[in-house]
Amino acid sequence: MDRLDPRDTPSAALVDPAWLRGLTERRLSRRDVLRLAGMGGGAMVASSALAACGVSGGKAKKTATSFWDGKKVKGSLVFANWPLYMDKAHGTHPSLDLFEKQSGIKVTYKEDVQEIPSFYGKIEPELAAGQATGYDLIVITNGVYLDKMKAANWLIPLDHTQLPNFNKHAGPAIKDPTYDPGNKYTAPWQSGITGIGWNPKYVKEPISSFEDLLNPKYKGKIGMFADNADLPNLAILGNGVTPEDSTPDDWNKAADVLKKQRRLVRKYYEQDYIGPLSKGDIWISMAWSGDIFQANLSDPGLDLQFVVPDEGGLIWTDNMCIPVHSSAPVDALKLIDFYYDPEHAAMLTEWVNYITPVPDCKAVIEQQAADTKGKDRIYLNELAKSPLIFPTDAMTSKIHDYRVLTASEEKQWNSIFEPIYQG
């Protein structure tokens, strides 16, 4: 296989950055996006309901079915995604090459989504003016900007009759999300979980609960996140409340817990908790599933652990969407459905190491492991067995979406939680 295995290199400096994505930092705007989910995203609900199936930015509305009537394949499309979020070998993207060969559709792939706020700022003027963005398929994280695009009728409702692979192979955990009921506008690309990570070199007992982050025996060795999305929502779950249904009273109770915990916390981390966790500066921390998997992949002797707390964890999802005025919406649908074929999903999963929306690709990876030898077999077996890539039913039953705030709620939320990690 044409894959660079970190264990084949004597130095992390020689490792393809794709393998280290998330090791010491995640995409710069991930937490910003989730934080911004509280900055007016919920206020879009009412207008989104009015928008219904509209796809023309406030002008004459069309149902998803009528929009697709008469639409044909163009033969090319432009796909905007995050950097290092696609399989790669010898300077090309094998899965995209295969799609082009099978479909006859040419894909211009652009790593233009460096961060959601700036990408949204780039395409918003064209969308507001009723013009094409130049992209036929984009990847957007659930949160305020996705909500804005839905509310403004800037996304084309997907025609699920043209998505047989999605309908057959999309995992139950990513179907019908609260941020897009019925996957009307979105098809997940990859996901990640916020939970608890720990270093078993220093923490000898099993970790299973949010209460473990409050244990005085770990005083000065606890890491928490410095944000107003992951931190509050995980604490709300820790108090036994579902974030989506939480009230201001629940927020204050969660804040009280976090205030009492402050004397135990070594640091509220932005993106750099993996290094301290690996070295023993902290022993236990809030963590992202992909970070833990990639850290262990880079250093097999590390053996960092991750768990979704008994009280629950959080899930974020990057989604494929088709912006209005796309010149190739049918081509975009075909590419979306291509990645829901287990064979093709496996090609992607083997490179990006996040939670795949196609659990059926696990069997493909297991078969590939059986058919190969050496370090490739070891890697593929590790991938297939990892609950950080293929979450167990027990894990998925405990993960929740983030609380989406209305504009009026956002100020109160911030006033409650920001002083905890900014003080």
Beta strands, then each sheet from edge to edge (+ up, - down):
strand 1: 76-80
strand 2: 106-110
strand 3: 137-141
strand 4: 187-198
strand 5: 222-225
strand 6: 265-269
strand 7: 284-288
strand 8: 305-307
strand 9: 313-321
strand 10: 399-400
sheet 1: 2+ 1+ 3+ 9- 4+ 7- 5- 6-
sheet 2: 2+ 1+ 3+ 9- 10-
sheet 3: 2+ 1+ 3+ 9- 4+ 8-
end
